[in-house]
Amino acid sequence: MKKIHNWLRLKRLGKELSQVELAYAIGQKSHSYISQWESGLGKPSDEQCAAIAGVLECSVQDIWPEEEA
């Protein structure tokens, strides 16, 4: 089962985005959200997942496979 924190970090780095840049791109004022998600300390909301999917050019299902939703 895929863990979002590993996937998110790898996908973000693959797009050559910093945590600050991703946070700004999804409308967050602080990169602390991204840091927490990548550390496994929290999970993005459905709305945040949709924004992440848009920035990282993937689907929400890529972020949350059905077995993890």
C-alpha positions in Angstrom: 0.0 0.0 0.0 1.4 3.4 -1.0 2.1 5.9 1.7 1.2 9.5 0.7 4.2 11.0 2.4 6.7 9.0 0.4 4.8 9.5 -2.8 4.2 13.2 -2.3 7.9 13.9 -1.7 9.1 11.9 -4.7 6.5 13.4 -7.0 7.2 17.0 -5.7 10.9 16.5 -6.2 10.3 15.0 -9.7 8.6 18.3 -10.6 11.5 20.2 -9.1 9.3 22.0 -6.6 10.3 23.0 -3.1 7.9 22.6 -0.2 7.4 26.3 -0.2 6.6 26.4 -4.0 4.1 23.5 -3.7 2.4 25.1 -0.7 2.1 28.4 -2.6 0.8 26.7 -5.7 -2.0 25.0 -3.8 -3.0 28.2 -1.9 -1.4 27.5 1.4 0.4 30.3 3.2 3.0 28.1 4.9 5.0 25.1 3.7 4.5 23.5 7.2 1.5 21.6 5.7 3.6 20.0 3.1 6.3 19.2 5.6 3.8 17.5 7.9 2.3 15.5 5.1 5.7 14.4 3.9 6.6 13.4 7.5 3.5 11.3 7.8 2.1 13.6 10.5 -1.0 14.6 8.7 -3.0 14.1 5.5 -4.3 16.7 3.1 -8.1 17.3 2.8 -10.0 16.3 -0.3 -9.8 19.9 -1.4 -6.1 20.0 -0.9 -5.7 16.7 -2.7 -7.5 18.1 -5.7 -5.1 21.1 -5.7 -2.1 18.9 -5.3 -3.2 16.7 -8.2 -3.6 19.8 -10.4 -0.1 21.1 -9.6 1.6 17.7 -9.8 -0.3 16.7 -13.0 -1.9 13.5 -11.6 -5.3 12.4 -10.5 -6.6 12.4 -7.0 -6.7 8.6 -7.2 -3.0 8.7 -7.7 -2.7 10.4 -4.3 -5.4 8.3 -2.6 -5.8 4.8 -4.1 -9.3 3.3 -3.3 -7.9 1.0 -0.7 -6.5 4.1 1.2 -9.4 6.5 0.6 
